[in-house]
Amino acid sequence: MVDITHDTGFAEVADRCWVARFEFLDVNVGLVGGDRGLLVVDTHASEVEARRVVEQVRTLGVGEVVAVVNTHQHFDHTFGNVVFAEAYGDPPIWAHESVVDSLPVSGPLVQETARDDPDDPRYPDIAATRIKLPTETFSSAKVVDLGDRLIELVHPGRGHTAGDAVVRVGDADVLFAGDLVEESAVRSGVPGYGDDCFPMEWPATLDLVVGLLTPSSVVVPGHGQPVDRDFVEDQRAAIGVVAETIRDLATRGVPADDAVEQAEWPYPREHLTVAVRRGYAQLPRGTKPLPLI
């Protein structure tokens, strides 16, 4: 497995599949080459950061960008869209159909928070970014033709968000997983259980992702180092434990506000408050009896 270091440009992890890993937010940007040109996977967190990505693509010198994919709606994967559109003559920007509804809501909220946070000099760039929505969407799957290779875009289900998409390069046995898979030490390797996650559905979603992999697959997470199928299977197991623990606690009548402290978890408790709250809310009504007295 190729070791990807921060801010050193694109590294090839398989045949014409590159990854650039950036120190800011430990975010990855992917690049896939074909006869027709390049497909970019995610566009970083602001216009300023995206211009750095474009510069690195041009330094690599392997072609022009002809398509962009957003793996989900979060700002650190979409806020560079406008820069790629302007730099490469408006290539199609693909995403799951839910993203065109969620990004106009979540994006401005992130920008409002960034304006109020003086701690990082890069936050004003986030606040000033022009949000550009995906121009092309799909519901379950889509194939993008790069000439000599076909790239599969798959929505395996809900997990990190409602609109998670993975990008599969079958001939190279590479899968760009977005934030359905988390490796980053910056996040302690804990999956991104945010306010728009689906913790009860995430295990089944990863089952489908695992089904797209072989023992030799290179899996590129949205943040951190590339991993293999074993890593994804292990993370699926841990995410499954979170989901089943939530279900068990709710079934036994443990109140949601007390649930985090009432069980053992595969991840630190402080990272699971939102997961438990979201999980309880997403359970069928019959799963949640009256609280224990």
C-alpha positions in Angstrom: 0.0 0.0 0.0 1.4 3.4 -1.0 2.1 5.8 1.9 0.5 9.2 1.2 2.1 12.1 3.0 0.5 15.5 3.4 0.9 18.3 0.9 3.3 16.5 -1.4 1.2 16.3 -4.6 -0.5 13.4 -6.2 0.8 9.9 -5.6 -0.2 6.9 -7.9 -1.8 4.1 -5.9 -2.7 2.0 -8.9 -2.7 2.3 -12.7 -3.6 5.9 -13.4 -5.3 6.3 -10.0 -3.8 9.1 -7.9 -4.4 10.5 -4.4 -3.3 13.8 -2.9 -3.6 14.1 0.8 -3.8 17.6 2.3 -2.9 18.6 5.9 -5.9 20.9 6.2 -8.7 18.6 7.5 -6.5 15.6 6.4 -8.7 15.4 3.3 -8.0 13.3 0.2 -8.6 14.3 -3.4 -8.6 11.5 -5.9 -7.8 11.5 -9.6 -8.5 8.8 -12.2 -7.0 9.0 -15.7 -8.4 7.7 -19.0 -8.1 8.3 -22.7 -10.7 11.1 -22.6 -9.1 12.8 -19.6 -9.2 12.9 -15.9 -12.0 12.4 -13.3 -11.6 14.2 -10.0 -13.0 12.7 -6.8 -13.9 15.5 -4.4 -12.7 19.1 -4.6 -11.5 20.1 -1.1 -12.8 22.7 1.3 -12.6 26.2 -0.3 -11.8 28.0 -3.4 -8.3 28.7 -2.1 -7.6 25.1 -1.3 -9.1 23.9 -4.6 -6.7 26.2 -6.6 -3.9 24.4 -4.9 -5.4 21.1 -6.1 -5.7 22.4 -9.6 -2.1 23.5 -9.6 -1.1 20.0 -8.5 -3.2 18.4 -11.2 -1.4 20.5 -13.8 2.0 19.8 -12.3 1.2 16.1 -12.6 0.8 16.7 -16.3 -1.4 13.7 -17.2 -4.3 15.4 -18.8 -7.3 17.7 -18.5 -10.2 17.2 -16.1 -13.3 16.1 -17.9 -15.5 15.1 -14.9 -15.8 15.7 -11.2 -17.5 13.5 -8.5 -18.6 14.7 -5.0 -18.7 11.7 -2.7 -21.2 13.5 -0.5 -22.4 17.0 0.3 -20.0 18.1 3.1 -18.0 21.3 2.5 -14.6 19.7 2.6 -15.6 17.6 -0.4 -17.6 20.1 -2.4 -16.5 23.7 -1.8 -13.8 23.5 -4.6 -16.4 22.7 -7.2 -16.6 26.2 -8.6 -12.8 26.3 -9.1 -12.8 23.1 -11.2 -15.7 24.4 -13.2 -13.8 27.6 -14.0 -10.5 26.0 -14.6 -11.7 23.2 -16.9 -14.7 24.7 -18.8 -17.6 23.4 -16.7 -17.0 19.6 -16.7 -20.0 17.7 -15.3 -20.0 17.4 -11.6 -21.6 14.2 -10.4 -23.2 13.4 -7.1 -26.1 11.5 -5.5 -29.4 13.1 -6.2 -29.8 14.1 -2.5 -26.8 16.4 -2.6 -28.4 19.1 -4.7 -31.0 19.5 -2.0 -28.7 19.1 1.1 -25.7 21.2 0.0 -27.7 24.5 -0.3 -28.7 24.0 3.3 -25.6 22.6 4.9 -23.1 24.8 3.0 -24.3 28.2 4.2 -24.5 26.9 7.8 -20.8 25.8 7.6 -19.9 29.3 6.2 -21.8 31.0 9.1 -19.8 29.0 11.6 -16.5 29.7 9.8 -17.2 33.5 9.9 -17.6 33.3 13.7 -14.4 31.2 14.3 -11.2 33.3 14.4 -9.0 30.3 15.4 -7.9 29.2 11.9 -6.8 31.7 9.2 -8.2 29.4 6.5 -11.8 29.7 7.8 -12.4 33.1 6.1 -11.7 31.3 2.8 -14.4 28.8 3.6 -16.8 31.6 4.4 -16.1 33.4 1.2 -16.4 30.3 -1.1 -19.0 30.4 -3.9 -21.0 27.2 -3.5 -21.5 25.4 -6.8 -24.0 22.5 -6.8 -23.4 19.2 -8.8 -24.7 19.5 -12.3 -25.4 15.8 -12.8 -27.0 13.4 -10.4 -27.8 9.7 -10.0 -30.0 7.6 -7.7 -28.3 4.2 -7.4 -25.5 3.9 -10.0 -23.9 5.6 -12.9 -21.1 4.8 -15.3 -18.7 7.6 -16.4 -16.9 6.8 -19.7 -13.2 7.9 -19.7 -12.6 6.3 -23.1 -10.5 3.2 -22.3 -12.0 2.6 -18.9 -15.4 2.9 -17.3 -15.8 4.4 -13.9 -18.7 3.2 -11.7 -20.4 5.6 -9.3 -22.4 3.7 -6.7 -24.7 4.9 -3.9 -24.5 1.9 -1.6 -26.9 3.3 0.9 -27.0 5.8 3.7 -24.4 6.0 6.4 -22.1 9.0 6.9 -24.8 11.0 5.1 -27.9 10.4 3.0 -26.0 10.9 -0.2 -22.8 8.8 0.1 -21.3 7.7 -3.2 -18.3 5.5 -3.9 -16.2 5.6 -7.0 -15.0 2.2 -8.3 -12.2 1.8 -10.9 -12.7 -1.8 -11.7 -9.7 -2.4 -13.9 -7.3 -1.0 -11.3 -9.2 -2.5 -8.3 -9.4 0.9 -6.6 -12.4 2.2 -4.7 -12.7 5.8 -3.5 -15.0 5.5 -0.5 -15.5 9.0 0.7 -16.3 9.3 4.4 -18.1 5.9 4.5 -14.6 4.7 5.5 -12.5 6.6 8.1 -8.8 6.1 8.6 -7.5 9.6 9.7 -5.6 9.8 12.9 -6.8 13.4 13.2 -10.2 12.0 13.9 -8.8 9.1 16.0 -10.0 6.7 13.2 -13.6 7.2 14.4 -16.3 7.3 11.6 -17.9 10.6 11.0 -21.0 10.4 13.1 -22.3 13.9 12.4 -25.7 15.5 12.6 -26.7 14.1 9.2 -25.5 10.5 9.8 -27.5 7.2 9.6 -25.9 5.0 12.2 -28.5 2.2 12.0 -28.1 1.9 8.2 -24.4 2.3 8.0 -23.5 -1.3 8.6 -25.6 -2.6 5.7 -24.2 0.2 3.5 -20.7 -1.0 4.2 -21.8 -4.6 3.5 -22.5 -3.5 -0.1 -19.1 -1.6 -0.2 -17.3 -4.7 0.9 -19.1 -6.6 -1.9 -17.4 -4.3 -4.4 -13.9 -5.2 -3.1 -11.4 -8.0 -3.7 -8.6 -9.1 -1.3 -6.2 -6.9 -3.3 -8.4 -3.7 -3.5 -7.0 -0.3 -2.7 -9.6 1.7 -0.8 -9.1 5.4 -0.5 -11.1 7.0 2.4 -12.2 10.6 2.4 -9.5 11.3 5.1 -6.3 9.5 5.9 -4.2 6.7 4.3 -5.4 4.2 1.7 -6.6 0.9 3.3 -7.5 -2.6 2.2 -10.6 -4.8 2.4 -9.6 -6.1 5.8 -9.6 -2.6 7.2 -13.1 -1.9 5.8 -14.4 -5.2 7.1 -13.1 -4.4 10.6 -14.6 -0.9 10.5 -17.9 -2.4 9.3 -17.9 -4.8 12.3 -17.3 -1.9 14.7 -20.0 0.3 13.1 -22.3 -2.8 13.4 -21.5 -3.0 17.1 -22.5 0.6 17.5 -25.8 0.1 15.7 -26.7 -3.1 17.6 -25.8 -1.6 21.0 -28.1 1.4 20.3 -30.8 -1.1 19.3 -30.3 -3.1 22.5 -30.3 -0.1 24.8 -33.5 1.3 23.2 -35.2 -2.1 23.3 -34.4 -2.3 27.1 -35.9 1.1 27.7 -32.7 2.9 28.5 -33.4 6.7 27.8 -31.4 8.2 24.9 -29.8 10.8 27.2 -28.3 8.0 29.4 -27.4 5.5 26.7 -23.8 6.5 26.0 -22.8 5.8 29.6 -24.7 2.6 29.9 -22.7 0.4 27.5 -19.3 -0.6 26.2 -18.5 0.8 22.8 -15.8 0.2 20.1 -15.1 3.9 20.0 -14.5 6.5 22.7 -17.8 7.6 24.3 -17.2 11.3 23.5 -17.4 10.6 19.8 -20.7 8.7 20.0 -23.2 11.2 21.5 -24.6 12.2 18.1 -24.6 8.6 16.8 -26.7 7.5 19.8 -29.1 10.4 19.5 -29.5 9.9 15.7 -29.8 6.1 16.2 -32.6 6.4 18.7 -34.5 8.8 16.5 -34.2 6.5 13.5 -35.4 3.3 15.2 -39.0 2.2 14.5 -41.4 3.2 17.2 -42.0 -0.4 18.3 -38.3 -0.7 19.2 -38.5 1.9 21.9 -40.6 0.9 24.9 -41.3 3.2 27.9 -38.1 4.1 29.8 -37.0 1.9 32.6 -37.9 3.1 36.1 
